[in-house]
Amino acid sequence: MMNTIKASADIDRLFKEGRRGTSRLVLVLGLPTPEARDLPGGRVLFVAGKKLGNAVLRNRCKRVLRAAYRRVGGPWPGLDVALVARPGLATAPPQRVDQDLRDALARVRGAK
């Protein structure tokens, strides 16, 4: 089961205080929080901003992110994670999306 971040205060805190890991297709923000520690697999947020295009393209980007999240091994215990789509994500091959997500996540986990 996927626990999502819904409260705007939690989202704001994640974007303000979260550690960032970037790649060509995905931006990952991670923040250890008490709320996430209480859940078996942490919490996640999928973001596709209006700069990416129309609603159809933004929804496709979020579907691609959700699928990559499952393939790469999410959820990550004790961590609030935001996955932000970047241009080109909707048309990228799944292997490339997975590798970019792994790279960005490694940067988040390695940053102190």
Residue pairs with C-beta under 8 A, 6 or more apart in sequence:
1 41
2 41
2 44
2 66
2 69
2 74
2 75
3 39
3 41
3 42
3 43
3 44
3 75
4 43
4 44
4 45
4 46
5 11
5 14
5 43
5 44
5 45
5 80
5 82
10 33
10 35
10 43
10 80
11 45
11 82
13 31
13 33
14 29
14 31
14 45
14 80
14 82
15 29
15 82
17 31
18 29
18 30
18 31
18 80
18 82
18 108
19 29
19 30
19 31
19 108
19 111
20 27
20 28
20 29
20 107
20 108
20 111
21 27
21 28
21 29
21 30
21 103
21 104
21 105
21 106
21 107
21 108
21 109
21 111
22 28
22 104
22 107
23 86
23 100
23 101
23 103
23 104
24 86
24 88
24 100
25 85
25 86
25 88
25 89
25 92
25 96
25 97
25 100
25 101
26 65
26 68
26 83
26 84
26 85
26 86
26 89
26 97
26 100
26 101
26 104
27 82
27 83
27 84
27 86
27 104
28 81
28 82
28 83
28 84
28 101
28 104
28 105
28 107
28 108
29 81
29 82
29 84
29 108
30 76
30 79
30 80
30 81
30 82
30 105
30 108
30 109
31 79
31 80
32 78
32 79
32 80
33 43
33 79
33 80
35 43
35 80
36 42
36 43
36 77
36 78
36 79
36 80
37 77
37 78
39 77
40 75
40 77
41 74
41 75
41 76
41 77
42 75
42 76
42 77
42 78
42 79
42 80
42 81
43 75
43 79
43 80
43 81
44 69
44 74
44 75
44 80
44 81
44 82
44 83
45 80
45 81
45 82
45 83
46 62
46 65
46 66
46 69
46 82
46 83
46 85
47 62
47 82
47 83
47 84
47 85
48 57
48 58
48 59
48 61
48 62
48 65
48 84
48 85
49 58
49 84
49 85
50 58
51 87
52 58
52 61
52 85
52 87
52 89
52 90
57 90
58 85
60 90
61 85
61 89
61 90
62 85
64 85
64 89
64 90
64 92
64 94
64 97
65 83
65 85
65 89
65 97
67 94
68 83
68 94
68 97
68 98
68 101
69 75
69 83
69 101
71 94
71 98
72 98
72 101
72 102
72 105
74 81
75 81
76 105
81 108
83 101
89 97
92 100
